[in-house]
Amino acid sequence: MMIEDVKIFLEEYFTRYKQIVKQYYPAHKKNGFTEQNMTVCFASTVEKYCEDSFAWYEVPVLDSNQKYSNHIDAVIFDTVGNNIFLVESKRFSTPARKIKELGNDINRMCDPAVISTICEGLKNQMDFPNVFGIVLADVWPSQKGEKEKIFESWKAKIFLCDYSDKLELKQNVMPLYHHAEYDIKGYKHVLLALAFEVHKS
């Protein structure tokens, strides 16, 4: 699988998410939408298209102190296609904090020790799998400010460059950007996605 092929999953994920929100509005007052719903929607999309694929959520991985205090939001194994998707989801509700967390997430997904730990759990080992990092996010850019800047930067496909000082990435990431806009209750809601190759067989 090539990185460009992942775009098909992202487009289907956008469609699935929007269809759900049109039928059910889950937020009350200002409690927002939980990140986990993005993760589950994307994983369901991959499982639909990839035969014998499966997902596991909140996958524990080693931290710098050799303790399993960190996790990946979801790992999706496409055993037939020999692909692994590492998924992290973020809501840019508090931009400064979430951008910092996102940088940590991407660094974790690119860590060879993390990938090795994840693959150890497979009963049937995959031979040199393609590993993709998937970042899912959402933002409400209706008001002027940092949220709108994030959206415009993502749309222009320069988010990683614009926020490099805050992300503090340890590796060079070549991302595939994607996004989808829609209105909900008179406000613009934007789903953001970023995919990149972590390891190519």
N, C-alpha and C positions, 0 to 999 in steps of 0.2 A: 504494500500500500504506500502511496505517495502522500505527502502532506496536502497536496491539492485535493485528494480524494476525501479528506476529512471534512471539506466544505459541504459535502452532501449531507453528512450527519448534522452539521451545524444548522443548515437550512431547515432540515426536518425538525430539529429540536426547537428552533424558533417558532415554527408553525404549530407544533404540539403545545408549547407553553402558552402561546397566545390563544389557542382554542380553549384551553382550560380556563384561563382568566376571564374569557368572554362569558363562560358559563357559571363561573363561581369566583366571586371577589373575596379573597381570604383575609384582608386586613380590616382591623377595627381601630378607629381613631388614628393613632400614629405608630402602631406597632409593626407596620410594613409586611413585606413578604419574606419568609425565611429562606436562607441560602440553599438549604437542603433540597428544596423543590426544583431548583435549577439542575442540581446534580442528578437527581432521580430522573428528571425528564430526558436529560442527555443520555444517561445510561440505558434507559428504556428504548431510546432511538437506536443506539448501537446494537442492542440485543435483538431488535426487530430486523435489522438488515444483515447481521453477521450470524451465520449458522453456528450453533453450539457456543455462542459467547455468553459470558456471565459477569456479573458485577458484585463487588463486595465494598461495603461502606465503612468509613472511619478505620482505615487500615493502619495499624500501629507501625511506626518506623523508628529507628534509632535517632537520638539527638546527639549533640556534640559530647555529651557526658556518658555516651554509651548506655542510655536508658531509653525505654520505649515511651517517652512522654509526648512525642509528636505523632501526627497521623496525616494520611492523605485522605481527602474527603471521599474519594471513590477510586477504585482500580477496576478497570474493565479488561477482561481477558478474551481476546478473539483467537481461540486456539486453532481454528481452521486456517485463518488468514495470517497467523503468526504475528499478531499485533497486541500491544498492551497500551492502554490509555490511562494516564494518571490525571485525575480530574480534581481541580480545586475551584471552589465557588466563592464569590465575594459580592457583597452589597456595598456600594460606595455611599453608605449612609453618613459616615464620618470620614471624609476623604483622606485626610492626613494619616490617620491611624490605619485605614484599610489599604492604602497604597504601600505603607511599610510592611503590613502583613502579607500583601501580595508578593512583594520582593522576597520575603522569607519562603513563601510557598513555592515560587519558581526555583529558587536555589535548592530547595528540598527535592523537587521533582528532577532536577539535573544531577543530583548527587548519586554517583555510581553505587555507593554503599546502600542507599535507600532502594535502588532498583534491585540490587542483589538480594537484599532482605525480603523484598516482596516476592521475587521469583522462587525463593527457597520454599515457600508454602505450597507451590504447585506439585500435585501428585505426579502428573505427567509433564516433565520439563519441556519448555519450548526452546528450540534451537535458534539462538541468536535472534530473538524477536525484535521487530521494529517497536520502539517505544516513543509514544507521543505524549507531550504535555498539553493539557487542555485547561484553559482558564475561562470560566464562565462568570459573568458579572452583570449587574444591572444598575441603572442610574436614572434619577428623575431630574432632567436638566431644565425643567420649566422655569426655575428661578436663576437669575444671573449669579455667577459665582464659580466656585471650584468645580461643582458638579457639571456645569455646562462646559467648562474648560476640559474636563476629562472626556466628555462626550465628543467634543470637537477634535481633540487630539487623537482619540481612538478612530474616529471617522476618517481623519487624514492619514491614519496608519503610522503615526509617529509617537504614540503614547510611551513606548519604552524609552525613546530618546528624550522626550520632553520631561519625563519624571525619573531619569536615570539616577540623579543624585539622591532621590528618596527611596528608590527601589533597591539600590546597591546590589545589583546582580553580579554574581561571581563568574558567570560564563556568558559568552556572546550568544544571544538567542535570535534566531531568524524567524520572526513570527508571521503567521497567516492571520490577518485581522478580518473580523466579520462583525456585523451588527444588524439589528432590526428595530425599527421604530414603530410605535403604535400609540394611539390615544386611549386613555382609560379614565373615565369620569372627568373628561375635560382637561386632563394632564398628559403630557408626553412621557411615556415610559420607554426606556431603551434597553434592549438586551444586548450585551456585549460578549464577544467571544474572541479568544486568541488561541491559536494552535501552533505548536512547534515540534520539531524532531529532537528528541533527547538522544536516541540511539537508532541508527539505521543498519539493518543487517546486510 
